[in-house]
Amino acid sequence: MLVVLSVVALILFSGRTMAKDSDAVAGGTMVRLTRRIAWLYVAICGVGALVATAETLWDAAVTVRLPVAEFWPKLPETVTIQTPLATVESGGFAWANVSVSGLDVQARLMLTGAVLAQAALAVVAGLVIIKLCTAVMNKTLFAPRLTKGVQQVAGVVLVGGLVWQGCQIFGGTMAAEQVLGATAWGQAGETIAWTDIHTMVGLPSVAYSWEFNFWPVGVALVLMVLAELFRQGSKVQQGATGLV
């Protein structure tokens, strides 16, 4: 969505700098090129979403971000190694990007929801750029329809961003429970003293402390301000037309 805002500034700037008169703005090379690139971007995102959805639902292995309790592998006390230059004293990683096989249908559906919501946001970003470019070329940048459209996009960004993160959080947690939720273990051969599988093999535990970003709220607010800018611009334009 930051790309959308950057393109808005680029379109307005190019429309001012490249135009010698009002007719030249509508046919600005930069605006037309931007619109074509946006169409290509939307098509790529659409195809990518279909491929990612199919992979998440039907592939044997699914790429997923697992939330884990802060973890750093430790060697047993009986093992000694050559002293490294630096040693980790505390902390560790809290997320693991892995490819997982054997996930159940519920986890796959939740992860698919995250894929679709993310793709929807990308497609919406491209469509916003296309809509803005078309408005500039048709000299309808402050038209009521465009203002209403930007407001609707703000709602889509807000809902889509929250749904995306929600599905990703729940899907990742479900996957983590299935991957790391071992309840017992056994070993053939040598007897060992450890009783906790996590200590024995360095296996992290599932974490339920979720990471949630509120950027969709911020982007939606920015788009609402942009829509209000267009609405005020429409009023000024109508007033100027009345004076003429």
N, C-alpha and C positions, 0 to 999 in steps of 0.2 A: 504493500500500500504506500510505502514511502516512494516507490517508483512512480505511482500515480501522481502524487503531489509534485514530484520533480518534473514529470511530463507536463503537468498543468502550467508550471512556471515556464518551461521550455516553449510550449505552444504560444502562450501569451507573449513571450519575449520575441520569438521568431516572427509572430504575426506583426509585431511593431517594427522590427528591424528590417524585415525583408520586403515590406510593403511600401510602395510609393504612392498608392492610393487605396481606397477601400476595396476595390475589386481585386487587387493583387493579394490581399490577405486571404481571400477565399480560396485561392489557388496556390498558396504557399507550398513550395517544394518540401520544406521540412515537415509541414503538417501532414501532407499526403504520405511522405515516407514513414512518418511515425505511425500513421493509421495502418499502413500495410504491415509494418513490423508487429503491431499490436494484434492484427488478425492472425499472423503466423504464430505469435505467442499463444493466443487462445487455442489454436488448432493443436499445437504441440502439447499444451497442458491437458486438453481434452483426451488426446490419444494416450498420453502418459498416465492419466487417471484410470483409463480403462485397463491398461496393462498392469498398473499397480494393484487395482482392484482384483483382477483375475489372479495375480500372483498371491495376494494375501488370502484369497478364498481357497484356492486349489493347489498351490505349490506345496510340495512336501515340507519345505523349510520357509519360514517367514522371518524377515528382518524386523526386529523389535528392540525398543529401548526399555530395559528392565530397571525398575527402581530397587536398589539394594541398600541395606544398612551400611553405613560408612565402613569400608573394609580395606585392609592392606594385607597381602599374603605374608605369613610368618613361617619360618622354618622351625621344626621341632628343636627343643633345647639340646638334644643329643647331636645335632648336626652343626658342624663348624665350616665356615667358608673364609676365603681370604678377605680381609677387611676392605670394603669398598671405600671410595673417597668420601662418600656422604651416606648418611643413614636416615631413614624415615623414622622419626620419633613419635609422631601422632598424625591422625588424619587418614585419608584414603579416598577411594572413589565411591560415589553414591549412585552412579548410573552405569549400565553396561550395554553397549550396542552389540547385539549378538544375532546370529541366525539360528532360529529354533524350529525343530521338527516335533510333531506330535501334539500340537496345540488343539484344544477342542473347538467346536463350532462357535460357542459363545465368545471366546476370546478372539477368534478370527473375525467374527461379525463386528465386534467392538473396534478392532484395529481397522477394519474396512471403513467403518464410519469416520474414523480419523482421516483416512486417505481421501474419502469423498469430500469431507468438509474442507480439507486443505486445498484440494483441487478446485472446489467451488470458489474459494477466496482468490486463487490465482486467476481463474477465468473471469471473475467479476472485475478484478483489477484491469485485465485486458479490455473488457467491454467498456469500462469507464473511460479508458484512454481513447477507444474508438469513438465513443459518444462525444467526448470533448473535441476530438479532431473534426468530426462531422459537423458539430455545432460551429466551430470556427470557420470551416469551409463554406457553410451555408449562412454565415452571419447571424446565427441564432444562439450565440453563447449565453445570452441572458433570457432565453425563452423559458416560460413557466414549466414546460415539459422537462427541460434539462434540470431545472432546480428540483422538481419533484423526483426525478430519476436519481439525482445525487443523494437526496434524503433516503430513498429506498435502499440505495447501495450502502449507506451508513448503517442501516438496520441489518442488512445481510452480513456486513463485516462484523458487527457486534455479535450477532447470533452465531454465525459461522465460526468465528474465532473461538468463542466459548465452547461450542460443540466439538470443534477439532481438539482442543486441549482436554476437554472432559473425556472424550472417547480414547484419546491417547493415554491419559492417566489410568483410566479403568482397564483398558485393554492391556497396558503394560503391567499393571499390578496383577491382573489375572494370569498373564503369561509368567510373571515372576513366581507366583504361587505354584504353578505347575512345573516350572523348571527347578526351583530351589526348595520346594516343600517336601523334602525327604523326611520320612518318619522313622526309618530304620535302615540298618546296613549290615552287611556280612562280608567276611573275607575268608578265603580258603588259604591254608598254609600257615605262615608265620603268625604267632599270636602277638598282638600289640596292646598297649595299655590304654590307649585313648578310648573314650566312650562317646565322644561327640563327633559326628561325621563332619561337622563344619571345621572343627579343629584338625581333624585327621587329614583331610584333603584340601583344606583352604577354601571351603565353599562359603560364599557369602549368604546372608540371610535376607529374606524379603523385607522391604521397608514400606511403611504406610504413610510416610511423611511426603506429601505430594508437592511438586513444584508447579505453581500456577502463575502465568504471566497475564497482566492486565492490559497488554498493548492493544487488543481489539477495542477496548473502551476508549483509549486515547485516539486511535485512528478514526473511530466512528465519530467522536466529538470534532475532530479536525474536518471530517467530511461534512458534518452538519454546519460548521462555520463556513465552509466553502459554499454550501447550498445557500446559506443566508447572504453571502457575498453576491452570488448570482441574482438572488431575489432583489437585493438593494440595487444592483446594477440594472436590472430590468426596470425598476421604478425610475431611475435616473434617465435611462434610455427613452422611456415613454414620455417623461417630462420634456426632454430635449426635442422629441418628435412633435409634441404639442406646441412648443414654442416656434418651431419651424413652420 
